[in-house]
């Protein structure tokens, strides 16, 4: 085998490994699929196995062995017989043959009798998409909270003073113009030990507003009850006060804020086609990260 064919064979084995790893993970199996392993048979002879994984059922160890043949022509019965001999020598295992093109006459009957899986693994071709949706164009429209001069978000803060003295002090500072906080978009909530516990109001508030299901327009009003949220007045001043907030009352408008188009192409998502040669069942193996 020349260097180029050898490299292609290794790449095909790696593809098989990644495909079955993806299938096992999708099925919730935390099993590692291994490549190019030596397994000793009952005869004492070590057999090179392209891909395998091990698992335990009811205290009994099992293996699945995969023989990969990156051939341009149909696989012969001789190749399947040779693989069967390896499976028989190793014992207590299941076998799967994977090839790119197909299998010759007699292979299917032999493999079915001895429980050997026959698979086709290759990149998808146009015929694989017959009767299936290949490309999808999605037009996405989102409703969100409006924030502009003619439709401002208005928030009313209801405090829960810890006592009459605190309530009186807040009112006195307000009358004197000495009750200061950051501008509303930059406002954050604090814990009772003076630690910031939320993002700025500009980011925090929209996530709390019930926009889903509301028609474009408004104004809509919503009460947002709070627990252990505080505002810090006169930060850094002698008369700094940490006041508990009981509730926010928000008034807001809803509008269509985004309209985007996404084109999903099947060939960009599917890495390979894994087809069972005996049943005809097809799996579309996604690219990593898709």
C-alpha positions in Angstrom: 0.0 0.0 0.0 1.5 3.3 -1.0 1.7 6.3 1.4 -1.4 8.1 0.0 -3.6 5.0 0.2 -2.4 4.3 3.7 -3.2 7.8 4.8 -6.7 7.6 3.3 -7.2 4.3 5.1 -6.2 5.8 8.5 -8.5 8.8 7.8 -11.4 6.4 7.1 -10.7 4.5 10.3 -10.6 7.8 12.2 -13.9 8.8 10.6 -15.5 5.5 11.7 -14.2 6.1 15.2 -15.6 9.6 15.4 -19.0 8.5 14.0 -19.5 5.7 16.5 -18.3 7.9 19.3 -20.9 10.5 18.4 -23.6 7.8 18.2 -22.8 6.4 21.6 -22.7 9.8 23.2 -26.1 10.7 21.6 -27.5 7.5 23.1 -26.2 8.6 26.5 -23.3 6.0 26.7 -20.2 7.3 28.3 -17.9 4.8 26.5 -14.6 5.7 24.8 -14.2 4.4 21.2 -10.6 3.4 20.5 -8.6 3.3 17.3 -5.9 0.8 16.1 -5.9 -1.6 19.0 -4.1 -5.0 19.5 -6.4 -7.7 21.0 -5.0 -11.1 21.9 -7.2 -14.1 20.8 -7.7 -17.4 22.6 -5.0 -18.8 20.3 -2.4 -16.4 21.8 -2.2 -14.5 18.5 -2.6 -10.7 18.7 -5.0 -9.2 16.2 -4.9 -5.6 15.0 -8.4 -4.1 15.3 -9.2 -0.8 13.5 -11.9 0.5 15.9 -13.3 -1.0 19.1 -15.1 -0.2 22.3 -15.6 -2.1 25.5 -18.6 -2.2 27.9 -19.9 -4.3 30.8 -23.4 -5.8 31.1 -24.4 -7.7 34.3 -20.8 -8.0 35.3 -19.7 -9.5 32.0 -17.2 -7.7 29.8 -18.0 -7.3 26.1 -16.3 -5.7 23.0 -17.5 -4.4 19.7 -14.9 -4.7 17.0 -15.0 -2.8 13.7 -13.1 -3.7 10.6 -12.8 -0.7 8.2 -12.3 -1.2 4.5 -12.0 2.0 2.5 -12.5 0.2 -0.8 -13.7 1.6 -4.1 -15.2 -1.8 -5.0 -17.7 -4.0 -3.2 -16.3 -6.1 -0.4 -15.8 -9.8 -1.0 -17.0 -12.7 1.0 -13.4 -13.6 1.7 -12.8 -10.4 3.6 -15.9 -11.1 5.8 -14.7 -14.7 6.4 -11.3 -13.4 7.5 -13.0 -11.0 10.0 -15.2 -13.8 11.3 -12.1 -15.9 12.1 -10.7 -13.0 14.2 -14.0 -12.6 16.0 -14.1 -16.3 16.7 -10.5 -16.3 18.1 -11.1 -13.3 20.3 -14.5 -14.5 21.5 -17.1 -12.7 23.7 -17.4 -9.9 21.2 -19.6 -8.5 18.4 -18.3 -7.5 15.0 -19.1 -4.8 12.4 -17.7 -4.3 9.0 -17.6 -0.8 7.5 -16.9 0.0 3.9 -17.5 2.8 1.5 -19.1 1.1 -1.6 -20.9 -2.2 -0.8 -20.7 -5.9 -0.5 -20.6 -8.7 -3.0 -23.1 -11.6 -3.4 -23.2 -14.0 -0.5 -21.8 -11.6 2.1 -25.2 -10.6 3.4 -26.3 -14.2 4.1 -23.0 -15.1 5.7 -22.9 -12.0 7.9 -26.6 -12.4 9.0 -26.1 -16.0 10.0 -23.0 -15.2 12.2 -24.4 -11.9 13.6 -21.8 -9.6 11.8 -23.0 -6.1 11.2 -22.5 -4.7 7.7 -22.4 -0.9 7.3 -21.8 1.6 4.5 -20.0 4.7 5.7 -19.3 7.5 3.2 -19.9 11.2 2.5 -23.5 11.9 1.4 -24.5 12.0 -2.2 -27.5 13.6 -3.8 -29.6 10.4 -3.7 -29.3 10.3 0.0 -31.6 13.3 0.3 -34.5 11.8 -1.7 -37.6 12.2 0.4 -35.8 14.3 3.0 -35.4 18.0 3.6 -31.9 19.1 2.7 -32.0 22.9 2.9 -34.1 25.0 5.2 -34.5 28.8 5.1 -35.6 30.3 8.4 -37.0 33.8 8.7 -36.8 34.7 12.4 -38.8 37.6 13.9 -38.3 38.6 17.6 -40.4 40.8 19.8 -38.6 42.8 22.4 -38.8 45.8 24.7 -38.7 49.2 23.1 -36.3 51.8 24.5 -36.4 55.2 22.8 -37.4 58.7 23.6 -41.1 58.4 22.5 -41.5 55.1 24.3 -39.4 55.1 27.3 -39.3 52.2 29.8 -40.7 53.6 33.1 -39.9 52.0 36.4 -41.4 52.8 39.8 -39.5 51.5 42.8 -41.4 50.5 46.0 -39.2 50.4 49.1 -39.6 48.4 52.2 -38.0 50.5 54.9 -36.8 48.5 57.9 -38.4 50.9 60.3 -40.1 54.3 60.6 -36.8 56.1 61.2 -35.3 54.9 57.9 -38.5 55.8 56.0 -38.3 59.3 57.6 -34.7 59.7 56.7 -35.2 58.8 53.0 -38.1 61.3 52.7 -36.0 64.1 54.3 -33.0 63.4 52.0 -35.4 63.4 49.0 -36.9 66.8 50.0 -33.4 68.2 50.5 -32.3 66.9 47.1 -29.7 64.8 48.8 -31.0 61.4 47.6 -28.7 60.4 44.8 -28.2 57.1 42.8 -26.6 56.3 39.5 -28.5 57.0 36.3 -31.3 54.4 35.8 -29.6 52.5 32.9 -26.5 52.1 35.2 -28.4 51.2 38.3 -27.6 47.9 40.0 -29.0 46.1 43.0 -27.0 45.2 46.1 -27.2 42.6 48.8 -27.6 43.6 52.4 -23.8 43.3 52.9 -23.2 45.9 50.1 -22.2 43.5 47.3 -23.5 44.0 43.7 -25.9 41.1 42.8 -27.3 42.1 39.4 -26.2 43.6 36.1 -27.0 47.2 35.2 -30.7 47.8 35.0 -30.4 48.2 31.2 -29.5 44.5 30.9 -31.2 43.1 34.0 -34.7 44.5 33.5 -35.5 43.3 29.9 -35.0 39.7 31.1 -37.6 40.1 33.7 -40.3 41.6 31.5 -42.9 39.2 30.0 -42.7 39.9 26.3 -43.6 36.4 25.0 -47.1 36.3 23.6 -47.6 40.1 23.7 -48.7 41.9 20.6 -46.6 44.8 19.3 -47.6 48.0 21.1 -48.4 48.8 24.6 -48.0 50.2 27.2 -47.9 47.1 29.2 -47.5 47.1 33.0 -45.8 44.5 35.2 -45.0 44.2 38.8 -41.7 42.5 39.7 -41.5 41.5 43.3 -38.0 41.3 44.8 -36.4 39.6 47.8 -33.2 40.8 49.4 -32.5 43.4 46.7 -31.3 46.8 47.9 -30.5 50.2 46.4 -27.5 52.1 47.6 -28.1 55.8 47.9 -25.5 58.6 48.3 -22.6 56.1 47.5 -19.4 57.1 49.3 -21.1 60.0 51.2 -21.5 60.4 55.0 -25.3 59.8 54.7 -25.0 56.6 52.5 -28.1 54.5 52.9 -28.8 50.9 51.8 -32.6 50.7 51.3 -34.5 47.5 50.7 -36.6 47.2 47.5 -39.9 45.4 47.8 -41.1 45.6 44.2 -40.6 47.3 40.8 -43.5 48.5 38.7 -42.5 48.6 35.0 -44.3 50.2 32.1 -43.0 49.3 28.7 -43.8 48.9 25.0 -43.2 45.9 22.7 -42.0 46.1 19.1 -40.5 43.9 16.4 -36.8 44.3 17.1 -35.1 41.8 14.7 -35.9 40.1 11.4 -33.1 37.8 10.3 -32.7 35.0 7.7 -30.9 31.8 8.3 -30.1 29.3 5.5 -29.4 25.8 6.8 -27.7 23.6 4.2 -27.7 19.8 4.8 -24.3 19.2 3.3 -22.8 21.7 5.7 -24.3 19.9 8.7 -23.8 16.2 7.7 -20.3 14.8 7.9 -21.2 11.2 6.8 -23.9 8.8 6.0 -23.9 5.5 8.0 -26.2 3.0 6.3 -27.0 -0.5 7.5 -26.5 -2.8 4.5 -29.0 -5.4 5.7 -31.9 -3.2 6.9 -31.3 -0.1 4.8 -31.6 2.1 7.9 -29.7 5.4 7.4 -28.1 7.7 10.0 -27.0 11.2 9.2 -23.9 11.9 11.3 -23.5 15.6 12.1 -20.3 17.6 11.9 -18.6 18.2 15.2 -19.9 21.3 16.8 -23.0 21.5 14.7 
